[in-house]
Amino acid sequence: MARENELSSTENLLNLIRKKNQDNQSGNQARLKKQGRKRFLSSLDLFRNRNLFPVKNKDILGVDISGHLMNLARVRRTSSGWKLVKARVFSIPSGLTFDNPDFPSFLKRCFSEFVGQDSQVSIWTMTSPAKAEIWSVKVPWVKKGLDNAVFWTAVKEKGFNKDEYLFDYQIMADVAEGHVKKKLACAYIVSRSELFRVKEVFSKSGYQLDGITTSSFAFRNMFAGKLLGTAQEPFAVMHIGHDSTRIDLFEQDRLLLSRLVKTGIESLTESLDLEKGQDQSWPGPEASLEVDHLKQPGKQDTSTKKAYEYLASMIKDPGTDALDKRSLIAPVLRRLVRQVERTLNHFVNVQGHKPVKKILIAGLPAGLPGVTDFFSQQLAIDTEQIDPFRFVSPLFSSTASLDRFERSSLSLATALAISDNNITPNFLFTADNRRDQVLSGRINMLAAVLGMAAVLAAGAYLWVGTQQLSAKKAELSVLSSQVEELDFLVNRDLVQSLSSELQVQKTELNDLINNYKGIAVMSELVSLIPDNIKLLSFRLDLDKALENQTRKLEGMVTLNGLVQGEPAMLDASLSGFLFKLKRSPLFDEVRIHASNNEYLSGHGQVLRFVINIGVGET
């Protein structure tokens, strides 16, 4: 099965490279389009980054559940930097594991006591180190399909099942191998069942998670956010957890190698139990560490419990015999030294990176006196403890009194509390979610810009309309003033006189029309009568009119005549003549009084007709 995955992933990677060579044929045109699209999208990003509608940032709560302790740190980002609002170490009761049905209730009680009902808190935690894997990959530079290129390269190297593991990545840098440009990506996978388990426990407690990451990315927050200065040379971060140790190798803020070692705090307590328990010389009750968060550390026998308390006492109160106490756990520390040596050798000799110049240690054992000196001497590399409280200053005086034990235990929770989706890989917010968010943000910003443009256009239109209305009102005022200055001599007698004159003019015009109406009728008939129609008689009677229901008529014309020509065309010729009469604007009613065919000597067959024509009112 792994062989099939390897072949399929190799084929997919080769297909992507072949596709890249095909795309290069139309490179210039595609490059211009891409540049234009980038300029457009960057303009939208400019508006988005200006934060037109600023909202208050939420406080971030980092939750580190490790072994018998639950570490909570609440951090707030202010204008002057990160501020620690509150921090506390809770003890997990004996026998209460993360998968215990009562654990959500315990989590709810702790959260209620720590944050109350404050909804302005973003909660981040981490997954089990054994359930996640992190490594770096190099993929060919492609214009399209970068997601597939990274995914299939990762599948080829690790052979994981995407149904069982969630895959995500971050592009760290552009690199070159010879003359080939490549992308350096940090790839990581996590068990889907582990994610479901963690989310379900927090959901049952009534608090929803905003982020799940790993210790590697939590401590990387300090370098990516420029909170801790980093040199150009590679450096290592070693987090000693409850049952394992994570060794991460960085170059600036780029995570290049991550390795998990099955040696942790449990190994240290076992070594103490083995060395100290044999002579039964554990501190008595008067010397035991009486702190609330160390009561009932878990399902341990009395000897192991005392070993754990003794380890805590070594951190809290080293005493004058600190070096002697450290010798009790020296075998475990030497085992860790060997694992770190192997990791560094692989990093330099196999992967070809520069040697590591510094090691940073985090976790509860990092607070043990002389531990950093021990690793520094054994590895000949400068070693120091990570202390996030160097840059996360207390916001209130109550958080400034953390002792050495609490600062060591809370280091990971504090690093989790400075997480950000823009920097920190989040298993609940993968690359697909980030792309969707960017696309949605750009669409929303485009809609906002268009809406703002519409509002501005409407405002401009309203302003122009207001100016025009003001101008018209001013013009009306001027005209009104001019009208008021005029002196009209209009009265009733003048109106009656003008009306009488108009009536006289109308009468004279009608008389003139009646005098020339006959001439107008004859002239119209002459122009309308065709050559093959001969008039035998013509009669104009202006005192007699045809009946018409639509318009009043003022006279009647009677035509008596005949149509000559081809016998078959006589009726057609008469119809054409009637059509012309009806179209005349002078005549309103045309009726055939009589028509019959006759034989006329010398003319042959003719059509005899009598037509009555109504003359319209003028």
N, C-alpha and C positions, 0 to 999 in steps of 0.2 A: 504493500500500500504506500509506503514512503517513497518507493522507487517511482510509482505512477505519479505521485504528487511532484516529485523532483522533475520528471520529464515534462509534465504539463506546465509547471512553472517556468521551465527553461524555454519551452515553445512560446509561451505568452510573452516572455521578455524579449525573445528574438523577433516576434511579430511587432512589438512596440518599436524596436530599433529599425526594422524594415519600413514601418510606417513613417518613422522620422525621416528616412532618406527620401521617401516619396513626397513628403510635405516640403522638403527643401526646394523642389522644383518651382513652386509658386511662393517662394519665401518673401520676395520684396513686397508683393501686394498684400500678403497676409500680415507682414510686419507693419505696414502703414495702417492697416485696419486695427491691428492690436494696439498700436500707439495711440490712435484716436480714441479707442475704447478705454484705454488706461487713463487718458487725460480726462475723459468724461466721468469715469468712475472716481478718479482722484478728486475731481471737483465736488462730487457728492460726499466723499469721505471728508473733505475739508469742512463742509457744513456740518457733517455729523460730529467731527471732532471738536467743533466749537461749542457743543453742548448748549443748544439753543434753549432747552428746557431742563436746567440742572435739577438734579434730585439729590437728596442726602444719601451718602454712601452708607451701606450697612456695616456694622461691626462684623468681624470674622471670628468664629469660634473654632479653634483647633482642638480636635478630640483624638487623643492617643490612648488606646486601650491595649496595654501591654502586660501580660501575665497577671499579677495580682493588683496592679494599679491602673487607675484611669486618670490621665492628666488632661486638664482643661485649661486653655489659655484664650482669653478674649482680647483681641487687638483691634485698634481703631486707627485708620489713616487720617492724619490731620495735615494742615498746611506746613507744620514744622516736622513732619515725619511720622513714623509708626509709634503708637503709644499703647502700652500694656494697660488695659482697663482693669482686668482681673485675672488671677491665676490661682489654681488650686489642684492639689493631688488628693484623689479619693481612693480609699481602699475598697477593693472588691471582696465581699464576704466569702468566707471559706465555702468551697463547693459550688459557687455560682460561676459557671462558665458562660462564654458568649452565646452558646447554643442552648443554654438553659431557658425554659419557658418563662422563668421569673426575671430574666435579665432585662427585658424591656421595661418592666416596672421599676427595677433598680435604676436604669438609665433615666427614666422619667423623673424620679425623685431627685437625682443628682442635678439634672438640667433645670428642674423647677427651682431648686435651691440656688443654682449658680446664675441662671439668666432670667428666671421668672417667666412671665408671659410676654416678654419683649419679642416682637416679631421682626424687629430690625436687626436680625442676626443671621449671617450666612454660615452654615455649618459645613466644615470640611473634616474628613477623617482619612484613614489609610487602610488599604487592604493588607491581608497577610502577606509578608514578604515571599513566602513559599508559593503563593498563588499567582505571582506576576513575574515576568521576565523582561529584561531591558537589554538591548544591544544596538549597535550602530550599523547602518548599511549604506552602501554607495550605489546609486542608480544613474544610468545615462541621463543626460539633460534632454528632455523632450518638451515640445510645445504643448502637447495635449496628452492626457492619459498618465499624468504623474502619479495619481493615486494607484492605478493598476500596476505601474512599474514598481513602486515601493512595495505594494502588497505581494506581488508574485516573487520579488526578490527575497522578501522576508519568509515567504512560504518555502522557497527553495532552500534557504539556510536553516530553518527550524522545523519545517514539515508539520506545522500545527493545523488543527481542524478549526475552521472559522465558525463552525456551529458550536464548538465547545469553548472557544476563546474569543474574546473581543480584541480586535486589532486596531491600533491607531499609531500615528507617527507625527513627528515634528521635523520640518526642514531646519537644519542647523547652520549650514554654510554651503557655498559653492566651492568645489575642489576640482583639481585637475590631475589626471593620471596620464602623464605624457602630454599628448596634444588633445586628449579627450576631456571635454568638460563633463563633470558629474555633480550630482547633488548628494551631500552628506545628510542623512536622515537618522534621527533617533527613533527606532521602532520599539514598540512595547505591546505585550499581550497580557491579558488577565483572564482568569477563569470566570465565565459567565455565571456559573453557579455560586462562586464566591461573591460576586457583585450582588446577586439576588439575595444572598444570605445577609450581607451587611445592610442593604437597603431595607430588607424586611424587618430587621431588628429595630432600626431607627424609626421606621414607619409605625411599628406597633407601639413605640414609646410616645408617639404623637408629634415627633419632630422630623421634618423632611431634610434629607441631605442635599446640599448644593454641589458638593464635590467629593470624589474619592480618588486618591492618588497613592503614591508610594513614598517611602522615606527618602528615596533618591531624589525625587522631584521636589519634595518638601524642602530639603536642604539646598537644592539648586535655586530655590526662590531667592536666597540671600545673595547669590552671585548674579543671577539674571536681573535682579532688581538693583544691582550695584550697591547693596548694603554692606557687603564685605568686599574689600578690594582684592583682586586676584592678579597674580603675575602672569606673564606670557607663557611661562613653563607649565607643564601639566602638574596637577596636584591630586591627592586622593582624599576621599571622605569615607571614614569608617564609622558606621553606626552600629553599636553593640546593643542588640535588642534582647528580648526575653529569652528566646530559644534559638536565635541565629544572629549572624552579623552580616551586614551588607557592606561590601567594599565597592565604592564608585570612583572611577577615574575621570577627571575633568580636564579640559583645556579651556581656560576662561570659563564661560558658562555652558560649554558644550559637553554633554555627557557622552564619553567615548566607550566606556566599558563598565559593566556592572556584574558583580559576582556575589552569590550568596554562600555563606559558610555556616555550617550547622554547629556553631559554637556561640553561646551567648551567656546571659546572666545565670541561667540554670547550670551551665557548666561551672561557673565561678562558685555558686553555692554548693555544688557537689564537691568541688575541690576543697572548700572550707570544711565541709562536713567530714570529708575524708581525713584532712590534716588535723583539724582542731577537735573533731568529735572523738578521736581515739583516746585522747588523754583527759576527756571529760572536763576541760578547763574553759567551758563557755562562761561568759560573764554572768554573774548572778543577777537577781532581780534589781538590785540597786544600781547595776551598771547597764541594764537593758535600755533600749531606746524607746522612750515613752512618747510616741507621736500618734495622732489619731489615724493617719493614713497607713500605719503599719500593723494594725490589729488584724489578725486572722488572714495571713497572706494567701491562703489557698489550701488545697488538699495536700498537705505535707505532714510528715511525721514530726515529732517534737524536735529531733535533731536537725532536720532540714529547715524547719521554721527558725530555729536558733541561728543557723548558718546565714539565713537571709537577713535576720535582724543584726547579726554581727557585721555583715557586709554593709548594711545601711549605717551602722554606727561608725564604721571606718570612714565613710564619706562625710558624715555630719560632724564627727569629732575625731580627727585623725590621731591626736595624742602625740606623745614624744617618740613612740615606737612604731611610727607609720611604716618605716621600711621593713621592719620585722613582720608586720601584718601583711604587707604586700607580698612577702615571700610565700605566704600560704596559698596565694592564687597564681604564683609564678608559672606552674606547669601549664595552666590554661592560657596565660598571656603568651608564653613561648609558642603554644600551638597556634595562636592567632598570628604571631609573628611569622611563622612558617607559611601560613596561608597568604598573608600579605606579600611575602617574598615571591611566592609562586605567581600571584596575580601580577605583580610588577614586572617580573621576568617575561611573562606572556605578553604584557602590554608593550614592552620594549622590543623583545627579540622576535616575537611572532607577528605582532601587528605593526611594528616598525615605527612606534612613536618615540618621542624624546623621553629621557628618564624623568621620573617624578622628583620634584624638589621639596614638596611639603606634604605632610599628612595631617588632616584635621579629624579629631576623634569626637564623637557625640554619643549620647546615651548615658544611662545611670553610672556605669563603671568608669566613665571618663572623669568623674569627680573624685575618684580614688587618688590619694596623694601618690605621686611618683609614677603614675601610669604613663603619662606623656613622656616622661624622661626615660622610662623603660623602653618604649617603642623607638624613641629617638636614638638610644644607645645601640639597640639591637639591629636597627635597620640603617643607621648612619644617615638618617633623613630628619630634617627639622620637623618636630611634631608638636601640636598644640590642641587644646580643647576648643570645640565650637561653643561659643556662648552667645546665643541670639540676644541676650539682654544687654549686650554692648551697644546695639543700635535700636532696640525696642525699649525705650525708656518708660518708666512707670508714669501713668497719668495721674494716679492718686498716691498719697503717701502710704496707704495700706498695702500697696503692691511692691513697695520698695524694700520690704523686710524679708524677702525670700532667702532662706539659708542655702548652704552649699548643696545639700541633698535635693531640695526642691528645684533649684536652678538646673541641676544636672538632669533630673527626671522630666522637667518641663521643656527641655530644649526642642524635642521633636514637635510637641503640641504647639509651641510658639512658632516654629518654622511652618507648620501647617496653617497657622492663623494669618500668615502673610501671603496666602495663595491668591492667585488671580487667573481667571480663564484665559487671559491674553498671554500669560507666561507659563502657568503651571498646567501640565497635561492632566486632564480630568477625564476619568473613565465614564463619567455621566454626561460629558460634553465633548464628543469626539470631533474629528475633522469634518465629518458630514454635518454635524450640528453647527459647527462654526461657519461653514459655507452657507448653510441655510440662514443663519443669523445675519451674516453679512449681506446676503441677497435681500432678505426681508428688511434689513436696515436701510439699504439703498433704495428699495421700492418705497418704503415709508418716507424716506427723506425726499425722494423725487416727488411723491404725492404732496409732501409739505411745501416743497419749493413751488410746485405748480399751483397749489392752493394760495400760497403767498403771492405769486404772480397774478393770480386771478383777483385777489383782494386789492392789490396795487392798481391793476387795470381798472377795476370798478371804482376805486377811489379817484383815479385820474379822470375817468369819465364823469364822475359826479362833480369833480372840481371844475372841469371844462364846462359842464352844463350849468353849474352855479355862476361861473363867469359870464356865460352867454346870457343867462337870465338877468343878471345884474345890468349887462349892457342894454338889453331890450327894455328893461324898466327905465333906464336913464333916457333912452330914445323916446319912449312913450311920454315921459315927463316933459321932454322938450316939445314934442308935438302938441301935447295938451296945452302947454303955455302959448304956443303959436295960435291954436284954435281960439283960446280965450281972448287973444288980442284982435281977432277979426270981428268986424261989425256987419252982420248980415241984415239986409233990408227986405226980408221975406215976410209977407203977411197973407191974410186970407184973400184979399182982393187981387193980389198979384197972382196967386195960384189959380183963381177962377178965370182971370184974364188969359193966362197961359193955356188953360184947359179949353177955353172957347176958341182960341186961335188954332189949336191942334185939331179940334173938331171940324173947323172950316176947311183946313188943309186936307183932312181925310175925305170930306165930301167932294171937294174938287178933284181929288185923285180918283175917286170912284167914278165920277162922271166922265173923266178922261178915259178911264179903262173901258166903260160901257160904250163910249163913242167909237173906240178902235177895236172892240171885241170881234166884230164881224170880219174885219180885215185880218185879224189874227187867226180866226178860224179858217178862213179861205186859204191863207198862206200855209197853214199847217197841213190842210187837206192836199193842196197842190204838191207839197213836198213828200207826202206819204203815198199818193196814188201811183201805182206802177204803170208801165207803158201798155200792158195788155188789158187794162181796165178803163172803160170809157164811161163817163158820167152823162146820163141823159137829162137829169134835172138835179137841182140843188136848192134846198130850202133851209133858211136859218130863222128860227123863231125864238127870240130871247124872252118872250113872255110865257112860254110854255116849257115845261121841263119834265123829264122822266122821273119816275118814283125811285128813290134810292134811300135805303134805311141807314146807311153809314155816313153819307155826306150830302149836304144840300146842293142841288143843281140849279143853275140860273138860265138854262136854255137848252134847245134841242135842235139838232141838225138832221135833216132827212136826205139821204142820198139814194138816187134811182139811177142804176147803171147796169152794165153788162160786162162779162168777162170773156175775152177772146183767147183763142189758142187751141192747143191740143185738147180734144174732148176729155181725155183721161186726166188732164191736169187742171181743169177748170175749178173743181172744188178746192184743190190744193192752193191755187192762186188766190181764191177768195179767202181761204183761211189765213194765208200769209198776210193779206191786206188787213183782215180783222185783228190779227196779232199786233201789227204796227199801230193800229188805231188805239188799242188798249194800252200800249206802252207809252203813248203820247201823254205828256204832263197836262195838256189842255183838256183832254177828254177823260171822263170818269166812268161812263156807262156806254157800252156798245152792244146793240141788239140787232139781230137779223129779223126784219119784219116779214120778208117773203123772199124766196129764191126758187127758180125753176129753169129747166133746160128748154131752149127754144131754137128753132132753125130760122136764121135770118138770111134773107136773100143777099147774096154778095159777101156775106161773112161766114156762112156755114153754121155749124153748131156753136151756140153761145150759152152762157149762164146768166139769166136775168135775176137781178136782186134789188131789194129795197132794205136799207140799213138806217136805223135810228141811233143817233149818237148824242149822249148827254154832255153838255158843256158844264165844267166844274165852276164852283164859286171862286172868285179871285179875292 
